[in-house]
Amino acid sequence: MNPVDVADYAEHAKATLAGDVLGYLDGGSGAEWTLRENTAAYRRIRLRPRVLVDVGSVDTAVDLLGSSLAAPLGVAPMAYHALVHPEAELATVKATGAAGALFVASMFASTGLVRMAQAATGPLWMQLYWLRDRGALLELVGRVEQAGYRALVLTVDAPKVARRARDLRSGFTLPPHVRAVNLDAELMAASHVAEAGVSAIERHSRERFDPTITWSDLGWLRERTRLPLVLKGILAGEDARLAAENGVDAVVVSNHGGRQLDGVPAAVDALAEVVDAVAGRLPVLVDGGVRRGTDVLKALALGAATVLVGRPVLWGLAHSGAAGAEHVLRLLREELEEAMALCGRPTTVEVDRSVLG
C-alpha cells in the first residue's frame, strides 16, 4: 500500500527498522510523558472555521530570515540520517529543496556539509551543540559560513543528554559505517564504543558538551560569525525575552522531541507564551509532534512563523529515500492548504488566533 499520510510512514518504519535504531529515533526521555504530549496536545486544539470566503486560490508561502519558503515547513535538525537510508542527508536535503522547505542540518550529520550545500536548492541552516572544545566549534562554524549556510541554530536545552530508557536497554551505539563526518573522529570516538546498559550517545555528550555556557557566551559566538543566530529549545517566556535582548535572530520553541527533560509541556502548549513574550521582535519557530497539516495550521494560528518536522521526515526517508521524505513534506503542505481553505483563510497572513476554537 502506498502511504497516504504520515501515520502510514510511521507504521512502515516500525515494521522495517532495526529495534535499536527505531528506539533511538522514536524514543524519549524518562517515562516519555512529554513525548506523548507533543502529539496529544495538537489533538486537544480545536479549529474555528469561517465560511463564504473566496478560497479559490490558497497561498502557503512565507518569508523567514530573508528566505522564501513555499510553505511554512522545515526539516528539524536530526543526527545520522545514514541510520535509516544509505543516501542519508543527501537524499533528505534534495527532498526538502524539492518541497520548497527549509533544511536544518545537524552538527552530527552523516553527510559532509559541503555535499549537503551543493545538493540544496532551498535555504540551509546548520545546528550546533556548544562543545567544550571551542576551537573545534569555531572551525566548524567557519566551514559552515564558507559553504553558504544561512543561519546557525544553537541547541540550548541539552547541557547534557537525558536518560533515554530505550537507548539504555539496547546499549545504543553508532555502527561503524555511520559517523558525524563534519567533526574530527577523535571528538566522536565515544559514540562508537559499545557497553551493555549504556547509551553511547549520552556518554559522548558528557565528554564533549559544555554544560557551563550562559547568556554571556552568546556574545562570544556572535563576535565570531556573521550568520544569524537561532536558539532552539526555548519553552519559557522569560528566556524568549532574554533571547531578544541578547540580539538573537529567531527562536525555536522545542522540548527536543520529548528527548530531554520529561514532564515539560508539549511544544505547542508553550508556543503562545513565547510568541507573546517576544512581541514581534523576532520570528518564533516550533517543532515537536507535528503529524498533519492541521497541526501546522494550529501552530501558525498560535504565532509560529514556520514549523519544523522531525521524525516523520526520517520515516519517509526510511521508506523510499528522497522520494519518501519529499512526499511527507508534500503531504503536510497539501493538508495545510486544505485546512486553510476549509477554515476560510486563503493566505498565511490571515491565519491568527481567531482560527482556534
MOBELZI-V848208 format. One line per field, one symbol per residue. phi: phi as a letter, one per 20 degrees, with the letter a starting at -180 (. if undefined). psi: psi as a letter, one per 30 degrees, with the letter a starting at -180 (. if undefined). burial: 1 if it has 16 or more other C-alpha atoms within 10 Angstrom, else 0. A space follows every 10 residues. Layout:
BEGIN
phi: ???
psi: ???
burial: ???
END
This chain:
BEGIN
phi: .ffdbfgfff ffffedfggf fffffeecel emffgffgef fffeedecfd dldfdfcdde fbdblndedf bfcbeffcfl fffdbfelff ffffffffem deddfegdfe cfffffffef dcfcdcecde efefffffff gffffffnfd addefddcfb effcgffffe lgbffgedce fecggffdgf fddebgmcef fffffffdee edfcgffffg fffdbeegdd ddoecdgfff fffffemfea cdfadmmmdd ffoefggffe ffffgffeln fbfddbconf cbffffffff feofebdedd ggfffffffb mgfffffgff gfffffgfff ffemcfcffe ebfffee
psi: kkkfleeeee eeeeffkkee eeeeeflalb ggeeeeeeee eeffkllill lhkjhfkkjg klkjhgkkkf lhklklkklh ffffkffbfe eeeeeeeffh lkkjkkehkg kkeeeeeffk gakklkkklj lejfeeeeee eeeeeefglf lkjjkggifl klkjeeeeef hkkklefjli fglkeefgef fgjkkkgkje eeeeeeefkj gfkaeffeee eefgkfkkkk kkgkfkeeee eeeefggkfl ljjkghggfc jkfllkefff eeeeeeefhg flkklkljgk fleeeeeeee efgkekkkkc eeeeeeeeeh beeeeeeeee eeeeeeeeee effhjflffg jafffk.
burial: 0010110111 0010001001 1111111111 0111101110 1100001010 0000100111 1101000111 1111111111 1111111111 1111111111 1111111111 1011011011 1111111111 1000001101 1001101111 1111111111 1111111101 1111000111 1110000101 1110000111 1101100111 0000000100 0000001111 1111101011 1011001111 1111111111 1111111111 1111101100 1111111111 1111111111 1111111111 1111111110 1111111111 1111111111 1111111100 1110110
END
